[in-house]
Amino acid sequence: MQKEYQLKEITIPIMFCFDKNYAIPASVAFYSLLKNANRFYEVDSTYGGG
């Protein structure tokens, strides 16, 4: 028998890595992720600056 999970019980890990050339596209991705979120996300990001 399959286990049924509620959407809110699963946390999805997400990692963003970007530098100054992708700061705007990364912010669009963050915004879209939050606006359309129907689950819990654990978001980590690194910024290379260069």
C-alpha positions as CSV (number, residue, x, y, z in Angstrom):
1,M,0.0,0.0,0.0
2,Q,1.4,3.4,-1.0
3,K,2.0,6.0,1.7
4,E,0.2,9.3,1.2
5,Y,2.2,12.4,2.0
6,Q,0.8,15.9,2.5
7,L,2.6,18.4,0.4
8,K,3.6,20.5,3.4
9,E,5.4,17.6,5.1
10,I,8.2,17.4,2.4
11,T,11.0,19.9,2.5
12,I,12.8,20.3,-0.8
13,P,16.5,21.5,-0.7
14,I,17.5,24.0,-3.3
15,M,21.0,25.5,-4.0
16,F,21.7,28.6,-6.0
17,C,25.2,29.5,-7.1
18,F,25.7,32.7,-9.1
19,D,28.0,35.7,-9.6
20,K,27.3,39.3,-10.4
21,N,26.5,38.5,-14.0
22,Y,23.5,36.4,-12.9
23,A,22.3,38.5,-9.9
24,I,19.1,39.6,-11.7
25,P,18.2,36.2,-13.2
26,A,18.8,34.7,-9.7
27,S,16.4,37.2,-8.1
28,V,13.8,36.4,-10.7
29,A,14.2,32.7,-9.9
30,F,13.9,33.4,-6.1
31,Y,10.8,35.5,-6.7
32,S,9.2,32.8,-8.9
33,L,10.0,30.1,-6.4
34,L,8.4,32.0,-3.5
35,K,5.4,33.2,-5.5
36,N,4.5,29.7,-6.7
37,A,5.5,27.7,-3.6
38,N,3.1,25.0,-2.5
39,R,5.7,23.2,-0.4
40,F,8.5,23.9,2.0
41,Y,11.9,24.8,0.5
42,E,15.2,25.0,2.2
43,V,17.1,27.5,0.1
44,D,20.9,28.1,0.2
45,S,22.8,30.4,-2.0
46,T,26.3,31.4,-2.7
47,Y,27.4,34.6,-4.5
48,G,30.8,34.7,-6.2
49,G,30.9,38.5,-6.7
50,G,33.4,38.3,-9.5
